[in-house]
Amino acid sequence: MKIINQPQFRVSSLFALLIVCSGVAFSQSPANPASSSVQEKLIGSWSLASRVSTGPDGKVIPDTGLASTPAGILIYDRSGHVAAQLSRKNRTMGIFSQECGEAAQIKGTSDTAQTVLGYDAYFGTYTIDEATSTVTHHLDFAIFPGDIGKDIKRSFTLNGDTLTIKFNTTTKDRVHVTRTLVWKRL
């Protein structure tokens, strides 16, 4: 067997092999949820456009953790993984003295991920129920240890490059709210 030792051949052959192997890995991965048109539309990176919490009376409830206009990114990949990060835009070192004490008191709720020091982040896997237009995030790891292992179910709608996620939750003050997040495709 003759080995071709030309750099150009090795690089292009390696590149082609990686492309073929990547395609096989995605199409035959056991972790890959059943492919659907809804899933295909959901896959990608999303930037948070707005996040609003409304009380039972329809009035907007201010969010003391992430504030009224947080920054955020949400990523769904083809193999069934999700990652989300949200941050208060004006986070400074000054918030730590007050919020460290508050963070230590967090009890958590079963229906949402918790904000710690103006930041919320988690990653794991997701499943889609097309019949109910819901996506469930299965949290493998999170910034708040009490969120690890949670399954967080969200209603969603897709309209072109806009993803709207809506769910009922409870604020840290135990006020029941409906939270609506609007994401734009990156």
FIZADO-487263 format. One record per residue (C-alpha): x, y, z; residue number from 1. Coordinates in pm, 1 decimal. Example, Ala and Ser with C-alpha at 12.3 -4.5 7.8 and 13.67 -1.06 7.14 Angstrom:
# residues 2
px: 1230.0&py: -450.0&pz: 780.0&i: 1
px: 1367.0&py: -106.0&pz: 714.0&i: 2
END
This chain:
# residues 186
px: 0.0&py: 0.0&pz: 0.0&i: 1
px: 143.6&py: 332.4&pz: -103.2&i: 2
px: 83.4&py: 624.7&pz: 134.6&i: 3
px: 34.4&py: 958.0&pz: -36.5&i: 4
px: 233.3&py: 1215.0&pz: 151.7&i: 5
px: 117.6&py: 1531.7&pz: -15.7&i: 6
px: -17.3&py: 1790.4&pz: 232.2&i: 7
px: -285.1&py: 1907.8&pz: -9.6&i: 8
px: -422.8&py: 1555.1&pz: -48.4&i: 9
px: -419.2&py: 1484.3&pz: 324.9&i: 10
px: -602.6&py: 1803.2&pz: 419.5&i: 11
px: -871.9&py: 1774.1&pz: 152.4&i: 12
px: -921.7&py: 1401.7&pz: 220.8&i: 13
px: -945.4&py: 1462.9&pz: 594.4&i: 14
px: -1194.3&py: 1744.1&pz: 538.0&i: 15
px: -1411.0&py: 1520.3&pz: 315.7&i: 16
px: -1396.0&py: 1239.5&pz: 571.5&i: 17
px: -1506.7&py: 1475.8&pz: 849.8&i: 18
px: -1803.4&py: 1595.1&pz: 645.4&i: 19
px: -1914.1&py: 1237.2&pz: 570.9&i: 20
px: -1869.3&py: 1125.2&pz: 932.3&i: 21
px: -2054.5&py: 1430.4&pz: 1065.8&i: 22
px: -2350.3&py: 1358.1&pz: 841.8&i: 23
px: -2359.8&py: 995.0&pz: 952.7&i: 24
px: -2334.5&py: 1094.8&pz: 1319.6&i: 25
px: -2626.9&py: 1336.4&pz: 1294.7&i: 26
px: -2849.6&py: 1107.8&pz: 1091.6&i: 27
px: -2791.0&py: 794.9&pz: 1300.2&i: 28
px: -2737.2&py: 934.5&pz: 1649.0&i: 29
px: -2959.1&py: 755.5&pz: 1903.9&i: 30
px: -2994.6&py: 1085.8&pz: 2091.4&i: 31
px: -3137.9&py: 1250.3&pz: 1779.8&i: 32
px: -3508.6&py: 1312.5&pz: 1840.5&i: 33
px: -3748.2&py: 1218.1&pz: 1564.3&i: 34
px: -3705.4&py: 1468.8&pz: 1287.5&i: 35
px: -4004.8&py: 1685.5&pz: 1208.4&i: 36
px: -4077.4&py: 2004.3&pz: 1026.2&i: 37
px: -4140.7&py: 2178.0&pz: 1360.6&i: 38
px: -3809.7&py: 2056.2&pz: 1498.7&i: 39
px: -3628.6&py: 2166.2&pz: 1183.5&i: 40
px: -3776.7&py: 2514.6&pz: 1221.7&i: 41
px: -3680.3&py: 2529.6&pz: 1590.3&i: 42
px: -3316.6&py: 2429.2&pz: 1534.4&i: 43
px: -3077.4&py: 2722.0&pz: 1544.2&i: 44
px: -2966.6&py: 3015.4&pz: 1755.8&i: 45
px: -3214.5&py: 3269.3&pz: 1887.6&i: 46
px: -3161.9&py: 3614.7&pz: 2039.4&i: 47
px: -3401.1&py: 3743.8&pz: 2305.8&i: 48
px: -3612.7&py: 4032.1&pz: 2172.4&i: 49
px: -3844.0&py: 4072.3&pz: 2474.0&i: 50
px: -3939.4&py: 3910.0&pz: 2803.4&i: 51
px: -4259.8&py: 4015.6&pz: 2978.8&i: 52
px: -4431.3&py: 3880.5&pz: 3290.0&i: 53
px: -4799.1&py: 3962.6&pz: 3340.0&i: 54
px: -5011.3&py: 3903.9&pz: 3647.7&i: 55
px: -5360.5&py: 3751.8&pz: 3653.0&i: 56
px: -5502.4&py: 4102.0&pz: 3598.4&i: 57
px: -5294.0&py: 4147.8&pz: 3281.0&i: 58
px: -5063.3&py: 4409.5&pz: 3434.5&i: 59
px: -4690.0&py: 4381.1&pz: 3370.0&i: 60
px: -4496.2&py: 4260.7&pz: 3675.7&i: 61
px: -4138.8&py: 4397.5&pz: 3696.4&i: 62
px: -3865.7&py: 4134.6&pz: 3713.9&i: 63
px: -3617.4&py: 4211.3&pz: 3988.2&i: 64
px: -3379.8&py: 3934.6&pz: 3881.6&i: 65
px: -3326.8&py: 3992.8&pz: 3509.8&i: 66
px: -3489.4&py: 4340.6&pz: 3486.3&i: 67
px: -3729.5&py: 4447.4&pz: 3213.1&i: 68
px: -3498.6&py: 4410.3&pz: 2911.5&i: 69
px: -3251.0&py: 4125.7&pz: 2960.8&i: 70
px: -3012.8&py: 3999.8&pz: 2695.1&i: 71
px: -3040.8&py: 3634.2&pz: 2602.9&i: 72
px: -2948.3&py: 3354.0&pz: 2368.4&i: 73
px: -3123.8&py: 3021.9&pz: 2316.0&i: 74
px: -2974.8&py: 2741.1&pz: 2108.0&i: 75
px: -3142.8&py: 2422.4&pz: 1985.7&i: 76
px: -2924.7&py: 2177.2&pz: 1794.8&i: 77
px: -3010.1&py: 1893.0&pz: 1560.2&i: 78
px: -2902.5&py: 1622.7&pz: 1806.1&i: 79
px: -3155.6&py: 1728.4&pz: 2070.3&i: 80
px: -2946.0&py: 1960.3&pz: 2288.5&i: 81
px: -3052.2&py: 2300.0&pz: 2424.0&i: 82
px: -2858.6&py: 2581.5&pz: 2590.1&i: 83
px: -3002.5&py: 2903.6&pz: 2728.6&i: 84
px: -2842.2&py: 3209.3&pz: 2883.2&i: 85
px: -3013.2&py: 3526.5&pz: 3000.5&i: 86
px: -2851.4&py: 3824.6&pz: 3168.8&i: 87
px: -2955.2&py: 4152.0&pz: 3319.9&i: 88
px: -2793.8&py: 4410.1&pz: 3092.4&i: 89
px: -2668.9&py: 4639.0&pz: 3369.1&i: 90
px: -2491.3&py: 4375.7&pz: 3581.2&i: 91
px: -2213.3&py: 4533.3&pz: 3784.4&i: 92
px: -1996.6&py: 4430.5&pz: 4077.3&i: 93
px: -2219.9&py: 4653.9&pz: 4291.3&i: 94
px: -2509.4&py: 4407.9&pz: 4275.5&i: 95
px: -2312.3&py: 4133.5&pz: 4445.2&i: 96
px: -2334.7&py: 4262.1&pz: 4802.4&i: 97
px: -2714.3&py: 4274.8&pz: 4797.5&i: 98
px: -2781.1&py: 3980.1&pz: 4569.1&i: 99
px: -2533.6&py: 3734.5&pz: 4723.2&i: 100
px: -2748.0&py: 3737.5&pz: 5035.0&i: 101
px: -3061.2&py: 3700.1&pz: 4827.1&i: 102
px: -2906.0&py: 3418.3&pz: 4619.6&i: 103
px: -2829.8&py: 3222.9&pz: 4934.6&i: 104
px: -3201.0&py: 3235.2&pz: 5022.8&i: 105
px: -3331.3&py: 3102.5&pz: 4688.9&i: 106
px: -3567.3&py: 2812.5&pz: 4740.3&i: 107
px: -3648.5&py: 2765.5&pz: 4371.9&i: 108
px: -3971.2&py: 2672.2&pz: 4202.5&i: 109
px: -4046.4&py: 2366.8&pz: 3992.7&i: 110
px: -4175.8&py: 2560.5&pz: 3693.7&i: 111
px: -3879.0&py: 2776.9&pz: 3592.6&i: 112
px: -3501.7&py: 2811.2&pz: 3612.5&i: 113
px: -3374.8&py: 3050.2&pz: 3878.2&i: 114
px: -3186.0&py: 3374.7&pz: 3829.5&i: 115
px: -2868.0&py: 3415.9&pz: 4032.5&i: 116
px: -2691.9&py: 3753.1&pz: 4049.8&i: 117
px: -2879.0&py: 3880.3&pz: 3744.6&i: 118
px: -2794.4&py: 3573.4&pz: 3535.1&i: 119
px: -2974.2&py: 3256.2&pz: 3435.4&i: 120
px: -2808.4&py: 2976.4&pz: 3239.3&i: 121
px: -2862.5&py: 2607.8&pz: 3177.7&i: 122
px: -2806.6&py: 2334.4&pz: 2922.5&i: 123
px: -2934.1&py: 1985.8&pz: 2857.0&i: 124
px: -3161.3&py: 1816.5&pz: 2606.5&i: 125
px: -3505.3&py: 1893.9&pz: 2469.7&i: 126
px: -3809.8&py: 1709.5&pz: 2341.3&i: 127
px: -4094.4&py: 1845.8&pz: 2132.0&i: 128
px: -4462.3&py: 1755.2&pz: 2154.5&i: 129
px: -4607.6&py: 1879.1&pz: 1826.5&i: 130
px: -4964.3&py: 1790.0&pz: 1927.7&i: 131
px: -4954.8&py: 2037.4&pz: 2217.9&i: 132
px: -4700.0&py: 2279.9&pz: 2065.4&i: 133
px: -4471.9&py: 2237.8&pz: 2364.9&i: 134
px: -4099.7&py: 2194.8&pz: 2408.3&i: 135
px: -3955.4&py: 2048.2&pz: 2727.5&i: 136
px: -3605.5&py: 2141.6&pz: 2837.4&i: 137
px: -3442.2&py: 1862.4&pz: 3040.5&i: 138
px: -3176.9&py: 2043.3&pz: 3249.0&i: 139
px: -2849.7&py: 1853.6&pz: 3284.0&i: 140
px: -2664.1&py: 2147.6&pz: 3439.4&i: 141
px: -2761.1&py: 2499.8&pz: 3550.5&i: 142
px: -2619.2&py: 2807.6&pz: 3718.2&i: 143
px: -2854.5&py: 2738.3&pz: 4011.8&i: 144
px: -2780.6&py: 2387.4&pz: 4146.9&i: 145
px: -3145.8&py: 2340.5&pz: 4246.4&i: 146
px: -3243.2&py: 2348.3&pz: 3878.2&i: 147
px: -3027.5&py: 2050.3&pz: 3778.4&i: 148
px: -3250.4&py: 1760.3&pz: 3674.8&i: 149
px: -3561.1&py: 1971.6&pz: 3617.1&i: 150
px: -3787.6&py: 1925.0&pz: 3317.3&i: 151
px: -3920.5&py: 2265.8&pz: 3214.3&i: 152
px: -4217.4&py: 2254.0&pz: 2976.3&i: 153
px: -4292.9&py: 2555.9&pz: 2752.6&i: 154
px: -4565.3&py: 2636.2&pz: 2499.5&i: 155
px: -4428.2&py: 2783.2&pz: 2179.3&i: 156
px: -4524.4&py: 2922.5&pz: 1842.6&i: 157
px: -4305.0&py: 2972.7&pz: 1538.1&i: 158
px: -4377.6&py: 3246.0&pz: 1287.6&i: 159
px: -4097.6&py: 3279.3&pz: 1032.5&i: 160
px: -3785.9&py: 3389.3&pz: 1221.5&i: 161
px: -3978.1&py: 3463.4&pz: 1542.5&i: 162
px: -4010.1&py: 3210.7&pz: 1824.6&i: 163
px: -4253.8&py: 3294.5&pz: 2103.6&i: 164
px: -4235.2&py: 3094.0&pz: 2426.1&i: 165
px: -4508.2&py: 3132.8&pz: 2684.9&i: 166
px: -4554.9&py: 2970.1&pz: 3024.3&i: 167
px: -4705.1&py: 3015.2&pz: 3368.0&i: 168
px: -4466.6&py: 3049.3&pz: 3659.0&i: 169
px: -4430.9&py: 3196.7&pz: 4003.6&i: 170
px: -4205.5&py: 3489.0&pz: 4094.1&i: 171
px: -3971.0&py: 3467.0&pz: 4391.1&i: 172
px: -4237.7&py: 3667.2&pz: 4578.1&i: 173
px: -4484.5&py: 3382.3&pz: 4500.5&i: 174
px: -4690.1&py: 3588.6&pz: 4253.9&i: 175
px: -4840.7&py: 3379.7&pz: 3970.9&i: 176
px: -4749.7&py: 3524.8&pz: 3631.6&i: 177
px: -4758.9&py: 3439.7&pz: 3264.7&i: 178
px: -4416.6&py: 3493.7&pz: 3111.3&i: 179
px: -4379.3&py: 3556.2&pz: 2738.4&i: 180
px: -4038.9&py: 3549.6&pz: 2570.0&i: 181
px: -4000.9&py: 3655.4&pz: 2207.4&i: 182
px: -3685.8&py: 3533.3&pz: 2030.3&i: 183
px: -3549.3&py: 3633.6&pz: 1688.9&i: 184
px: -3342.8&py: 3393.5&pz: 1479.4&i: 185
px: -2975.6&py: 3487.4&pz: 1460.1&i: 186
END
